[in-house]
Amino acid sequence: MAKHEDKRPRHLQIAADLRAQVMSGELPRNAQIPSTQQLVDKYNAANATIQRALSVLKNEGYLYGAPGVGVFVRSREPFVVDVATYFEPSPDSFTYKLVSVEEVPAPVDVAEALSIVAGEPVILRHRLMSHVDEPVELSWSYYPVHIAAGTALAEHKRIRGGAPRVLADLGYQQQEFTDQISTRPPTSAEVEGLQLPEEVPVIRQFRIIYARDKVPVEVSILVKGAHLYELRYEQSASREA
């Protein structure tokens, strides 16, 4: 097999290497990074190329500059998002903004997951989640009309206890959920809604929530910026007999 060559511009290659060092802790929080001349020598690159690489990482929030002093690693750890189906809103933690609630035709992948026909009406709740006023996640949650119509899920207002409470009250208490996770370049709406720097991809979760007997009751598409955020899954280890 022929060797695959990294054809990205040189400044993006250097930015990727430095980004990996920050994420691994090799360049720890608040540490001053090597001087421009040291980076020029290390990467065998022009000064302007190094400056472009550093500019990328500053825009993404990995680095910050102190005039007359140097360039330093960001002061906080990556924002770790615990994987869950609902976060209780709190003024100093997570908050939700309800963007829209409407009845729409089910997209193909959503319809397949809900075991309905593509184009069949579903209730869509579109939200923006923030953490201390920083946009963290855009979400689109779809519910079958036969479950959601006439309930709080179909009303344009926030729900105390979230969708899980409403579904449980309707007899569809969540039993489990599955996530399919992928990354891709963001859409224009995602760039604007999440305030993403240039060239930053998004993490996309396609989540199916099941009630008893593996009945699908909700499909959510969750989109986060990949530059400062990590997903954390926790699961007890199973024992084999």
Summary of the structure (lengths in Angstrom):
residues: 241
radius of gyration: 21.8
end to end distance: 42.9
largest distance: 66.2
contacts: 640
relative contact order: 0.13
helix: 29%
strand: 34%
